[in-house]
Amino acid sequence: MGLSSGANANLNGSATFLNCIASSSSNGNAKKLNTKTAKIEASSTANIRIQVDNSLEAKASNGGNITATN
């Protein structure tokens, strides 16, 4: 999933894998998505919230914010 330029996404349900790239003040909320593994990138004041059960690869830059729980 790609988010940019102030886009917002709310995800719920379940997934085996989530790949999310967010930039330019976008917001991705996947706290209600039961995810096994994820690869997440947030940059330029983007925000991503995620719940991951097993494995998380995360990268934040230029004011990007990632909040992860398990």
mmCIF file of the N, C-alpha and C atoms, coordinates in Angstrom:
data_MODEL
# 
_entry.id   MODEL 
# 
loop_
_atom_site.group_PDB 
_atom_site.id 
_atom_site.type_symbol 
_atom_site.label_atom_id 
_atom_site.label_alt_id 
_atom_site.label_comp_id 
_atom_site.label_asym_id 
_atom_site.label_entity_id 
_atom_site.label_seq_id 
_atom_site.pdbx_PDB_ins_code 
_atom_site.Cartn_x 
_atom_site.Cartn_y 
_atom_site.Cartn_z 
_atom_site.occupancy 
_atom_site.B_iso_or_equiv 
_atom_site.pdbx_formal_charge 
_atom_site.auth_seq_id 
_atom_site.auth_comp_id 
_atom_site.auth_asym_id 
_atom_site.auth_atom_id 
_atom_site.pdbx_PDB_model_num 
ATOM 1   N N  . MET A 1 1  ? 0.849  -1.158  0.000  1.00 0.00 ? 1  MET A N  1 
ATOM 2   C CA . MET A 1 1  ? 0.000  0.000   0.000  1.00 0.00 ? 1  MET A CA 1 
ATOM 3   C C  . MET A 1 1  ? 0.901  1.229   0.000  1.00 0.00 ? 1  MET A C  1 
ATOM 4   N N  . GLY A 1 2  ? 0.579  2.198   -0.817 1.00 0.00 ? 2  GLY A N  1 
ATOM 5   C CA . GLY A 1 2  ? 1.324  3.444   -0.866 1.00 0.00 ? 2  GLY A CA 1 
ATOM 6   C C  . GLY A 1 2  ? 0.425  4.617   -0.526 1.00 0.00 ? 2  GLY A C  1 
ATOM 7   N N  . LEU A 1 3  ? 0.901  5.489   0.346  1.00 0.00 ? 3  LEU A N  1 
ATOM 8   C CA . LEU A 1 3  ? 0.149  6.679   0.757  1.00 0.00 ? 3  LEU A CA 1 
ATOM 9   C C  . LEU A 1 3  ? 1.033  7.909   0.583  1.00 0.00 ? 3  LEU A C  1 
ATOM 10  N N  . SER A 1 4  ? 0.465  8.984   0.042  1.00 0.00 ? 4  SER A N  1 
ATOM 11  C CA . SER A 1 4  ? 1.239  10.215  -0.095 1.00 0.00 ? 4  SER A CA 1 
ATOM 12  C C  . SER A 1 4  ? 0.328  11.431  -0.088 1.00 0.00 ? 4  SER A C  1 
ATOM 13  N N  . SER A 1 5  ? 0.927  12.595  0.063  1.00 0.00 ? 5  SER A N  1 
ATOM 14  C CA . SER A 1 5  ? 0.245  13.891  -0.043 1.00 0.00 ? 5  SER A CA 1 
ATOM 15  C C  . SER A 1 5  ? -1.013 14.005  0.797  1.00 0.00 ? 5  SER A C  1 
ATOM 16  N N  . GLY A 1 6  ? -0.916 13.667  2.075  1.00 0.00 ? 6  GLY A N  1 
ATOM 17  C CA . GLY A 1 6  ? -2.039 13.835  2.987  1.00 0.00 ? 6  GLY A CA 1 
ATOM 18  C C  . GLY A 1 6  ? -3.097 12.757  2.910  1.00 0.00 ? 6  GLY A C  1 
ATOM 19  N N  . ALA A 1 7  ? -2.832 11.664  2.211  1.00 0.00 ? 7  ALA A N  1 
ATOM 20  C CA . ALA A 1 7  ? -3.806 10.568  2.114  1.00 0.00 ? 7  ALA A CA 1 
ATOM 21  C C  . ALA A 1 7  ? -3.963 9.879   3.466  1.00 0.00 ? 7  ALA A C  1 
ATOM 22  N N  . ASN A 1 8  ? -5.137 9.298   3.703  1.00 0.00 ? 8  ASN A N  1 
ATOM 23  C CA . ASN A 1 8  ? -5.426 8.566   4.933  1.00 0.00 ? 8  ASN A CA 1 
ATOM 24  C C  . ASN A 1 8  ? -5.979 7.195   4.587  1.00 0.00 ? 8  ASN A C  1 
ATOM 25  N N  . ALA A 1 9  ? -5.574 6.175   5.368  1.00 0.00 ? 9  ALA A N  1 
ATOM 26  C CA . ALA A 1 9  ? -6.110 4.828   5.182  1.00 0.00 ? 9  ALA A CA 1 
ATOM 27  C C  . ALA A 1 9  ? -6.298 4.175   6.541  1.00 0.00 ? 9  ALA A C  1 
ATOM 28  N N  . ASN A 1 10 ? -7.454 3.555   6.737  1.00 0.00 ? 10 ASN A N  1 
ATOM 29  C CA . ASN A 1 10 ? -7.738 2.774   7.931  1.00 0.00 ? 10 ASN A CA 1 
ATOM 30  C C  . ASN A 1 10 ? -7.983 1.339   7.497  1.00 0.00 ? 10 ASN A C  1 
ATOM 31  N N  . LEU A 1 11 ? -7.179 0.408   8.043  1.00 0.00 ? 11 LEU A N  1 
ATOM 32  C CA . LEU A 1 11 ? -7.284 -0.993  7.661  1.00 0.00 ? 11 LEU A CA 1 
ATOM 33  C C  . LEU A 1 11 ? -7.705 -1.826  8.855  1.00 0.00 ? 11 LEU A C  1 
ATOM 34  N N  . ASN A 1 12 ? -8.565 -2.815  8.602  1.00 0.00 ? 12 ASN A N  1 
ATOM 35  C CA . ASN A 1 12 ? -8.907 -3.775  9.654  1.00 0.00 ? 12 ASN A CA 1 
ATOM 36  C C  . ASN A 1 12 ? -9.140 -5.137  9.027  1.00 0.00 ? 12 ASN A C  1 
ATOM 37  N N  . GLY A 1 13 ? -9.133 -6.171  9.848  1.00 0.00 ? 13 GLY A N  1 
ATOM 38  C CA . GLY A 1 13 ? -9.264 -7.540  9.372  1.00 0.00 ? 13 GLY A CA 1 
ATOM 39  C C  . GLY A 1 13 ? -7.993 -8.306  9.675  1.00 0.00 ? 13 GLY A C  1 
ATOM 40  N N  . SER A 1 14 ? -7.529 -9.118  8.718  1.00 0.00 ? 14 SER A N  1 
ATOM 41  C CA . SER A 1 14 ? -6.304 -9.878  8.928  1.00 0.00 ? 14 SER A CA 1 
ATOM 42  C C  . SER A 1 14 ? -5.523 -9.984  7.625  1.00 0.00 ? 14 SER A C  1 
ATOM 43  N N  . ALA A 1 15 ? -4.207 -10.129 7.769  1.00 0.00 ? 15 ALA A N  1 
ATOM 44  C CA . ALA A 1 15 ? -3.317 -10.267 6.619  1.00 0.00 ? 15 ALA A CA 1 
ATOM 45  C C  . ALA A 1 15 ? -2.077 -11.042 7.044  1.00 0.00 ? 15 ALA A C  1 
ATOM 46  N N  . THR A 1 16 ? -1.540 -11.808 6.127  1.00 0.00 ? 16 THR A N  1 
ATOM 47  C CA . THR A 1 16 ? -0.297 -12.505 6.395  1.00 0.00 ? 16 THR A CA 1 
ATOM 48  C C  . THR A 1 16 ? 0.874  -11.542 6.313  1.00 0.00 ? 16 THR A C  1 
ATOM 49  N N  . PHE A 1 17 ? 0.838  -10.607 5.330  1.00 0.00 ? 17 PHE A N  1 
ATOM 50  C CA . PHE A 1 17 ? 1.940  -9.665  5.123  1.00 0.00 ? 17 PHE A CA 1 
ATOM 51  C C  . PHE A 1 17 ? 1.383  -8.308  4.714  1.00 0.00 ? 17 PHE A C  1 
ATOM 52  N N  . LEU A 1 18 ? 1.954  -7.246  5.259  1.00 0.00 ? 18 LEU A N  1 
ATOM 53  C CA . LEU A 1 18 ? 1.599  -5.885  4.867  1.00 0.00 ? 18 LEU A CA 1 
ATOM 54  C C  . LEU A 1 18 ? 2.859  -5.131  4.488  1.00 0.00 ? 18 LEU A C  1 
ATOM 55  N N  . ASN A 1 19 ? 2.851  -4.526  3.295  1.00 0.00 ? 19 ASN A N  1 
ATOM 56  C CA . ASN A 1 19 ? 3.934  -3.659  2.839  1.00 0.00 ? 19 ASN A CA 1 
ATOM 57  C C  . ASN A 1 19 ? 3.330  -2.266  2.685  1.00 0.00 ? 19 ASN A C  1 
ATOM 58  N N  . CYS A 1 20 ? 3.818  -1.298  3.456  1.00 0.00 ? 20 CYS A N  1 
ATOM 59  C CA . CYS A 1 20 ? 3.250  0.046   3.428  1.00 0.00 ? 20 CYS A CA 1 
ATOM 60  C C  . CYS A 1 20 ? 4.357  1.085   3.332  1.00 0.00 ? 20 CYS A C  1 
ATOM 61  N N  . ILE A 1 21 ? 4.228  1.984   2.367  1.00 0.00 ? 21 ILE A N  1 
ATOM 62  C CA . ILE A 1 21 ? 5.137  3.122   2.215  1.00 0.00 ? 21 ILE A CA 1 
ATOM 63  C C  . ILE A 1 21 ? 4.293  4.387   2.302  1.00 0.00 ? 21 ILE A C  1 
ATOM 64  N N  . ALA A 1 22 ? 4.606  5.243   3.255  1.00 0.00 ? 22 ALA A N  1 
ATOM 65  C CA . ALA A 1 22 ? 3.829  6.465   3.476  1.00 0.00 ? 22 ALA A CA 1 
ATOM 66  C C  . ALA A 1 22 ? 4.760  7.672   3.461  1.00 0.00 ? 22 ALA A C  1 
ATOM 67  N N  . SER A 1 23 ? 4.294  8.775   2.848  1.00 0.00 ? 23 SER A N  1 
ATOM 68  C CA . SER A 1 23 ? 5.103  9.993   2.784  1.00 0.00 ? 23 SER A CA 1 
ATOM 69  C C  . SER A 1 23 ? 4.209  11.223  2.759  1.00 0.00 ? 23 SER A C  1 
ATOM 70  N N  . SER A 1 24 ? 4.821  12.384  2.915  1.00 0.00 ? 24 SER A N  1 
ATOM 71  C CA . SER A 1 24 ? 4.170  13.693  2.747  1.00 0.00 ? 24 SER A CA 1 
ATOM 72  C C  . SER A 1 24 ? 2.890  13.854  3.562  1.00 0.00 ? 24 SER A C  1 
ATOM 73  N N  . SER A 1 25 ? 3.003  13.725  4.874  1.00 0.00 ? 25 SER A N  1 
ATOM 74  C CA . SER A 1 25 ? 1.897  13.967  5.812  1.00 0.00 ? 25 SER A CA 1 
ATOM 75  C C  . SER A 1 25 ? 0.732  13.012  5.658  1.00 0.00 ? 25 SER A C  1 
ATOM 76  N N  . SER A 1 26 ? 0.960  11.830  5.126  1.00 0.00 ? 26 SER A N  1 
ATOM 77  C CA . SER A 1 26 ? -0.111 10.837  5.027  1.00 0.00 ? 26 SER A CA 1 
ATOM 78  C C  . SER A 1 26 ? -0.202 10.047  6.329  1.00 0.00 ? 26 SER A C  1 
ATOM 79  N N  . ASN A 1 27 ? -1.330 9.369   6.524  1.00 0.00 ? 27 ASN A N  1 
ATOM 80  C CA . ASN A 1 27 ? -1.586 8.611   7.741  1.00 0.00 ? 27 ASN A CA 1 
ATOM 81  C C  . ASN A 1 27 ? -2.098 7.222   7.391  1.00 0.00 ? 27 ASN A C  1 
ATOM 82  N N  . GLY A 1 28 ? -1.431 6.203   7.929  1.00 0.00 ? 28 GLY A N  1 
ATOM 83  C CA . GLY A 1 28 ? -1.881 4.829   7.764  1.00 0.00 ? 28 GLY A CA 1 
ATOM 84  C C  . GLY A 1 28 ? -2.167 4.231   9.121  1.00 0.00 ? 28 GLY A C  1 
ATOM 85  N N  . ASN A 1 29 ? -3.403 3.804   9.344  1.00 0.00 ? 29 ASN A N  1 
ATOM 86  C CA . ASN A 1 29 ? -3.783 3.207   10.614 1.00 0.00 ? 29 ASN A CA 1 
ATOM 87  C C  . ASN A 1 29 ? -4.150 1.746   10.377 1.00 0.00 ? 29 ASN A C  1 
ATOM 88  N N  . ALA A 1 30 ? -3.258 0.845   10.837 1.00 0.00 ? 30 ALA A N  1 
ATOM 89  C CA . ALA A 1 30 ? -3.499 -0.586  10.692 1.00 0.00 ? 30 ALA A CA 1 
ATOM 90  C C  . ALA A 1 30 ? -3.518 -1.266  12.061 1.00 0.00 ? 30 ALA A C  1 
ATOM 91  N N  . LYS A 1 31 ? -3.888 -0.520  13.109 1.00 0.00 ? 31 LYS A N  1 
ATOM 92  C CA . LYS A 1 31 ? -3.929 -1.089  14.454 1.00 0.00 ? 31 LYS A CA 1 
ATOM 93  C C  . LYS A 1 31 ? -4.992 -2.164  14.591 1.00 0.00 ? 31 LYS A C  1 
ATOM 94  N N  . LYS A 1 32 ? -6.035 -2.111  13.762 1.00 0.00 ? 32 LYS A N  1 
ATOM 95  C CA . LYS A 1 32 ? -7.094 -3.120  13.823 1.00 0.00 ? 32 LYS A CA 1 
ATOM 96  C C  . LYS A 1 32 ? -6.917 -4.196  12.754 1.00 0.00 ? 32 LYS A C  1 
ATOM 97  N N  . LEU A 1 33 ? -5.744 -4.187  12.097 1.00 0.00 ? 33 LEU A N  1 
ATOM 98  C CA . LEU A 1 33 ? -5.406 -5.212  11.119 1.00 0.00 ? 33 LEU A CA 1 
ATOM 99  C C  . LEU A 1 33 ? -4.467 -6.203  11.786 1.00 0.00 ? 33 LEU A C  1 
ATOM 100 N N  . ASN A 1 34 ? -4.900 -7.444  11.928 1.00 0.00 ? 34 ASN A N  1 
ATOM 101 C CA . ASN A 1 34 ? -4.083 -8.487  12.540 1.00 0.00 ? 34 ASN A CA 1 
ATOM 102 C C  . ASN A 1 34 ? -3.091 -8.979  11.487 1.00 0.00 ? 34 ASN A C  1 
ATOM 103 N N  . THR A 1 35 ? -1.838 -8.535  11.587 1.00 0.00 ? 35 THR A N  1 
ATOM 104 C CA . THR A 1 35 ? -0.811 -8.810  10.588 1.00 0.00 ? 35 THR A CA 1 
ATOM 105 C C  . THR A 1 35 ? 0.269  -9.710  11.171 1.00 0.00 ? 35 THR A C  1 
ATOM 106 N N  . LYS A 1 36 ? 0.679  -10.714 10.414 1.00 0.00 ? 36 LYS A N  1 
ATOM 107 C CA . LYS A 1 36 ? 1.756  -11.608 10.862 1.00 0.00 ? 36 LYS A CA 1 
ATOM 108 C C  . LYS A 1 36 ? 3.121  -10.945 10.694 1.00 0.00 ? 36 LYS A C  1 
ATOM 109 N N  . THR A 1 37 ? 3.406  -10.430 9.493  1.00 0.00 ? 37 THR A N  1 
ATOM 110 C CA . THR A 1 37 ? 4.682  -9.767  9.219  1.00 0.00 ? 37 THR A CA 1 
ATOM 111 C C  . THR A 1 37 ? 4.424  -8.484  8.428  1.00 0.00 ? 37 THR A C  1 
ATOM 112 N N  . ALA A 1 38 ? 5.338  -7.522  8.548  1.00 0.00 ? 38 ALA A N  1 
ATOM 113 C CA . ALA A 1 38 ? 5.141  -6.254  7.858  1.00 0.00 ? 38 ALA A CA 1 
ATOM 114 C C  . ALA A 1 38 ? 6.470  -5.597  7.524  1.00 0.00 ? 38 ALA A C  1 
ATOM 115 N N  . LYS A 1 39 ? 6.448  -4.852  6.418  1.00 0.00 ? 39 LYS A N  1 
ATOM 116 C CA . LYS A 1 39 ? 7.561  -3.989  6.019  1.00 0.00 ? 39 LYS A CA 1 
ATOM 117 C C  . LYS A 1 39 ? 6.979  -2.587  5.866  1.00 0.00 ? 39 LYS A C  1 
ATOM 118 N N  . ILE A 1 40 ? 7.469  -1.649  6.667  1.00 0.00 ? 40 ILE A N  1 
ATOM 119 C CA . ILE A 1 40 ? 6.867  -0.323  6.775  1.00 0.00 ? 40 ILE A CA 1 
ATOM 120 C C  . ILE A 1 40 ? 7.929  0.753   6.562  1.00 0.00 ? 40 ILE A C  1 
ATOM 121 N N  . GLU A 1 41 ? 7.582  1.780   5.784  1.00 0.00 ? 41 GLU A N  1 
ATOM 122 C CA . GLU A 1 41 ? 8.443  2.946   5.617  1.00 0.00 ? 41 GLU A CA 1 
ATOM 123 C C  . GLU A 1 41 ? 7.594  4.208   5.776  1.00 0.00 ? 41 GLU A C  1 
ATOM 124 N N  . ALA A 1 42 ? 8.071  5.144   6.585  1.00 0.00 ? 42 ALA A N  1 
ATOM 125 C CA . ALA A 1 42 ? 7.378  6.416   6.787  1.00 0.00 ? 42 ALA A CA 1 
ATOM 126 C C  . ALA A 1 42 ? 8.384  7.556   6.647  1.00 0.00 ? 42 ALA A C  1 
ATOM 127 N N  . SER A 1 43 ? 8.037  8.569   5.848  1.00 0.00 ? 43 SER A N  1 
ATOM 128 C CA . SER A 1 43 ? 8.933  9.715   5.673  1.00 0.00 ? 43 SER A CA 1 
ATOM 129 C C  . SER A 1 43 ? 8.132  11.004  5.533  1.00 0.00 ? 43 SER A C  1 
ATOM 130 N N  . SER A 1 44 ? 8.813  12.109  5.688  1.00 0.00 ? 44 SER A N  1 
ATOM 131 C CA . SER A 1 44 ? 8.223  13.448  5.487  1.00 0.00 ? 44 SER A CA 1 
ATOM 132 C C  . SER A 1 44 ? 6.937  13.645  6.271  1.00 0.00 ? 44 SER A C  1 
ATOM 133 N N  . THR A 1 45 ? 6.996  13.452  7.566  1.00 0.00 ? 45 THR A N  1 
ATOM 134 C CA . THR A 1 45 ? 5.918  13.624  8.549  1.00 0.00 ? 45 THR A CA 1 
ATOM 135 C C  . THR A 1 45 ? 4.741  12.674  8.356  1.00 0.00 ? 45 THR A C  1 
ATOM 136 N N  . ALA A 1 46 ? 4.947  11.568  7.674  1.00 0.00 ? 46 ALA A N  1 
ATOM 137 C CA . ALA A 1 46 ? 3.905  10.540  7.574  1.00 0.00 ? 46 ALA A CA 1 
ATOM 138 C C  . ALA A 1 46 ? 3.821  9.781   8.893  1.00 0.00 ? 46 ALA A C  1 
ATOM 139 N N  . ASN A 1 47 ? 2.642  9.250   9.197  1.00 0.00 ? 47 ASN A N  1 
ATOM 140 C CA . ASN A 1 47 ? 2.411  8.481   10.415 1.00 0.00 ? 47 ASN A CA 1 
ATOM 141 C C  . ASN A 1 47 ? 1.816  7.120   10.054 1.00 0.00 ? 47 ASN A C  1 
ATOM 142 N N  . ILE A 1 48 ? 2.376  6.064   10.662 1.00 0.00 ? 48 ILE A N  1 
ATOM 143 C CA . ILE A 1 48 ? 1.844  4.716   10.470 1.00 0.00 ? 48 ILE A CA 1 
ATOM 144 C C  . ILE A 1 48 ? 1.682  4.074   11.847 1.00 0.00 ? 48 ILE A C  1 
ATOM 145 N N  . ARG A 1 49 ? 0.503  3.515   12.091 1.00 0.00 ? 49 ARG A N  1 
ATOM 146 C CA . ARG A 1 49 ? 0.226  2.753   13.308 1.00 0.00 ? 49 ARG A CA 1 
ATOM 147 C C  . ARG A 1 49 ? -0.075 1.327   12.880 1.00 0.00 ? 49 ARG A C  1 
ATOM 148 N N  . ILE A 1 50 ? 0.588  0.353   13.531 1.00 0.00 ? 50 ILE A N  1 
ATOM 149 C CA . ILE A 1 50 ? 0.435  -1.030  13.093 1.00 0.00 ? 50 ILE A CA 1 
ATOM 150 C C  . ILE A 1 50 ? 0.536  -2.001  14.265 1.00 0.00 ? 50 ILE A C  1 
ATOM 151 N N  . GLN A 1 51 ? -0.161 -3.118  14.130 1.00 0.00 ? 51 GLN A N  1 
ATOM 152 C CA . GLN A 1 51 ? -0.052 -4.234  15.063 1.00 0.00 ? 51 GLN A CA 1 
ATOM 153 C C  . GLN A 1 51 ? 0.512  -5.411  14.282 1.00 0.00 ? 51 GLN A C  1 
ATOM 154 N N  . VAL A 1 52 ? 1.645  -5.957  14.764 1.00 0.00 ? 52 VAL A N  1 
ATOM 155 C CA . VAL A 1 52 ? 2.308  -7.064  14.079 1.00 0.00 ? 52 VAL A CA 1 
ATOM 156 C C  . VAL A 1 52 ? 2.571  -8.190  15.068 1.00 0.00 ? 52 VAL A C  1 
ATOM 157 N N  . ASP A 1 53 ? 2.249  -9.419  14.658 1.00 0.00 ? 53 ASP A N  1 
ATOM 158 C CA . ASP A 1 53 ? 2.422  -10.564 15.545 1.00 0.00 ? 53 ASP A CA 1 
ATOM 159 C C  . ASP A 1 53 ? 3.841  -11.137 15.549 1.00 0.00 ? 53 ASP A C  1 
ATOM 160 N N  . ASN A 1 54 ? 4.488  -11.233 14.380 1.00 0.00 ? 54 ASN A N  1 
ATOM 161 C CA . ASN A 1 54 ? 5.757  -11.959 14.307 1.00 0.00 ? 54 ASN A CA 1 
ATOM 162 C C  . ASN A 1 54 ? 6.961  -11.094 13.959 1.00 0.00 ? 54 ASN A C  1 
ATOM 163 N N  . SER A 1 55 ? 6.987  -10.502 12.783 1.00 0.00 ? 55 SER A N  1 
ATOM 164 C CA . SER A 1 55 ? 8.192  -9.836  12.300 1.00 0.00 ? 55 SER A CA 1 
ATOM 165 C C  . SER A 1 55 ? 7.860  -8.474  11.693 1.00 0.00 ? 55 SER A C  1 
ATOM 166 N N  . LEU A 1 56 ? 8.655  -7.466  12.069 1.00 0.00 ? 56 LEU A N  1 
ATOM 167 C CA . LEU A 1 56 ? 8.460  -6.121  11.544 1.00 0.00 ? 56 LEU A CA 1 
ATOM 168 C C  . LEU A 1 56 ? 9.791  -5.564  11.071 1.00 0.00 ? 56 LEU A C  1 
ATOM 169 N N  . GLU A 1 57 ? 9.812  -5.087  9.817  1.00 0.00 ? 57 GLU A N  1 
ATOM 170 C CA . GLU A 1 57 ? 10.940 -4.329  9.279  1.00 0.00 ? 57 GLU A CA 1 
ATOM 171 C C  . GLU A 1 57 ? 10.445 -2.906  9.095  1.00 0.00 ? 57 GLU A C  1 
ATOM 172 N N  . ALA A 1 58 ? 11.049 -1.948  9.780  1.00 0.00 ? 58 ALA A N  1 
ATOM 173 C CA . ALA A 1 58 ? 10.538 -0.573  9.772  1.00 0.00 ? 58 ALA A CA 1 
ATOM 174 C C  . ALA A 1 58 ? 11.659 0.423   9.501  1.00 0.00 ? 58 ALA A C  1 
ATOM 175 N N  . LYS A 1 59 ? 11.314 1.474   8.745  1.00 0.00 ? 59 LYS A N  1 
ATOM 176 C CA . LYS A 1 59 ? 12.262 2.549   8.457  1.00 0.00 ? 59 LYS A CA 1 
ATOM 177 C C  . LYS A 1 59 ? 11.503 3.872   8.514  1.00 0.00 ? 59 LYS A C  1 
ATOM 178 N N  . ALA A 1 60 ? 11.997 4.808   9.310  1.00 0.00 ? 60 ALA A N  1 
ATOM 179 C CA . ALA A 1 60 ? 11.397 6.147   9.411  1.00 0.00 ? 60 ALA A CA 1 
ATOM 180 C C  . ALA A 1 60 ? 12.476 7.184   9.121  1.00 0.00 ? 60 ALA A C  1 
ATOM 181 N N  . SER A 1 61 ? 12.118 8.223   8.359  1.00 0.00 ? 61 SER A N  1 
ATOM 182 C CA . SER A 1 61 ? 13.075 9.284   8.044  1.00 0.00 ? 61 SER A CA 1 
ATOM 183 C C  . SER A 1 61 ? 12.348 10.607  7.872  1.00 0.00 ? 61 SER A C  1 
ATOM 184 N N  . ASN A 1 62 ? 13.089 11.698  7.972  1.00 0.00 ? 62 ASN A N  1 
ATOM 185 C CA . ASN A 1 62 ? 12.576 13.051  7.734  1.00 0.00 ? 62 ASN A CA 1 
ATOM 186 C C  . ASN A 1 62 ? 11.267 13.346  8.468  1.00 0.00 ? 62 ASN A C  1 
ATOM 187 N N  . GLY A 1 63 ? 11.197 12.999  9.721  1.00 0.00 ? 63 GLY A N  1 
ATOM 188 C CA . GLY A 1 63 ? 10.018 13.273  10.526 1.00 0.00 ? 63 GLY A CA 1 
ATOM 189 C C  . GLY A 1 63 ? 8.934  12.233  10.417 1.00 0.00 ? 63 GLY A C  1 
ATOM 190 N N  . GLY A 1 64 ? 9.190  11.120  9.755  1.00 0.00 ? 64 GLY A N  1 
ATOM 191 C CA . GLY A 1 64 ? 8.218  10.024  9.691  1.00 0.00 ? 64 GLY A CA 1 
ATOM 192 C C  . GLY A 1 64 ? 8.077  9.361   11.058 1.00 0.00 ? 64 GLY A C  1 
ATOM 193 N N  . ASN A 1 65 ? 6.894  8.851   11.366 1.00 0.00 ? 65 ASN A N  1 
ATOM 194 C CA . ASN A 1 65 ? 6.605  8.276   12.667 1.00 0.00 ? 65 ASN A CA 1 
ATOM 195 C C  . ASN A 1 65 ? 5.959  6.898   12.492 1.00 0.00 ? 65 ASN A C  1 
ATOM 196 N N  . ILE A 1 66 ? 6.489  5.899   13.191 1.00 0.00 ? 66 ILE A N  1 
ATOM 197 C CA . ILE A 1 66 ? 5.916  4.555   13.174 1.00 0.00 ? 66 ILE A CA 1 
ATOM 198 C C  . ILE A 1 66 ? 5.636  4.135   14.604 1.00 0.00 ? 66 ILE A C  1 
ATOM 199 N N  . THR A 1 67 ? 4.404  3.708   14.870 1.00 0.00 ? 67 THR A N  1 
ATOM 200 C CA . THR A 1 67 ? 4.027  3.178   16.175 1.00 0.00 ? 67 THR A CA 1 
ATOM 201 C C  . THR A 1 67 ? 3.596  1.733   15.972 1.00 0.00 ? 67 THR A C  1 
ATOM 202 N N  . ALA A 1 68 ? 4.305  0.807   16.612 1.00 0.00 ? 68 ALA A N  1 
ATOM 203 C CA . ALA A 1 68 ? 4.014  -0.619  16.432 1.00 0.00 ? 68 ALA A CA 1 
ATOM 204 C C  . ALA A 1 68 ? 3.727  -1.281  17.773 1.00 0.00 ? 68 ALA A C  1 
ATOM 205 N N  . THR A 1 69 ? 2.736  -2.164  17.782 1.00 0.00 ? 69 THR A N  1 
ATOM 206 C CA . THR A 1 69 ? 2.426  -2.975  18.953 1.00 0.00 ? 69 THR A CA 1 
ATOM 207 C C  . THR A 1 69 ? 2.315  -4.431  18.525 1.00 0.00 ? 69 THR A C  1 
ATOM 208 N N  . ASN A 1 70 ? 2.383  -5.323  19.502 1.00 0.00 ? 70 ASN A N  1 
ATOM 209 C CA . ASN A 1 70 ? 2.185  -6.734  19.178 1.00 0.00 ? 70 ASN A CA 1 
ATOM 210 C C  . ASN A 1 70 ? 1.239  -7.376  20.154 1.00 0.00 ? 70 ASN A C  1 
# 
